[in-house]
Amino acid sequence: MLGFVLDVVFTVVAIRAIWKLFQGIQIGMSVGTAEPRQPRETGVPARGVQMAKDPVCGTYVVPDGAMSISAGRQTFYFCSAGCRDKYLAKTA
């Protein structure tokens, strides 16, 4: 009886592994072509992006997507409007 149960479990695992392999091959290819599928765009910046530190809370932000103010020659970047407002209230 135990041998039969182990045979069934092995068969199910083998079928699932083959099915997952087949799905991976299908997903990796574009429909109707032999070219690999292009990766999706994510909100993660590319490697090597210089980050700026928020002077209020210390969070590091990507300057391209952060709120900023310029004071003379220096630009300050903020993670949120709340931090920007706190900074402006403190310096005013």
N, C-alpha and C positions, 0 to 999 in steps of 0.2 A: 504493500500500500504506500509506504514512504517513497519507494522508487518511482511510483506512478506520479505522485505529487511533485517530486523533484523534476521529473521529465516535463510535466506541464509548466512548471515555473520556468525552467530553462527555455522551453519553446516560446513562451510569452516574452521573455527578455530578449531572445534572439530576434523575434519578429519586430519588437519595438525598436531595437537597434538598427535593423535594416530599414525600417520605415523612416526613422530619424535621419539616417544617411541619405535616403532618397529625397526627403524634404530639403535637406541642406543643399543638395545638388541642384534641385529645382529653384530654390530661393536665390542661390548665388548667380543664376543666369537670368538675363532679361528675356522677356517673352519674345520668341521668334528670332532671336539672334544668339550668337555664341559669345557675346561680350559680357564681362562681369558687370553686375549691377553697381551703380554709383552709390557711395555712402550718403546717408542723410545728413542734412545740415543740423548742427547742434548749437546751443548757446554758449559752448565752451570756447574761449579764445584760443588762438594758435599758440604753440609753444614759443617762448622767448618774448612774450609781450611784457613790457615794462609796466608795473603796477604802481599806484600811488596810495599813500596812507591817508585815510580820513583823519584830519587833525582833532576831531571831537571824540570819536569812539575808537579809533585805531584800526578800523577795518580796512583791508587792502581792496582797492577797486581798480577796474580797468578804465583808464581815462576816457576812452572813446565812448563808453556808455554811462559815465558818471556825471552827476551834477557838478558844476564848477563855478568858481568866481575868480576874478583876477584882481590882485591888489598890487599895483605897480608892475614890477617885472615878474612877480611870482603868481602862479596859478594854484589854487587849492581845489582838490577834488573831494566830493562827499558821497557817501553811500545812499543818503536819503535827503529829502527836503527838510526833515526834522533836524538832522545834524547841521545842515547848511544854516538853518534859522538860528540854532543855538550858537553857532560860530559868529554869525552876524550880530546877534544880541550881545555876545561877550565882547566883541571888538568895537561896538558902537558906543 
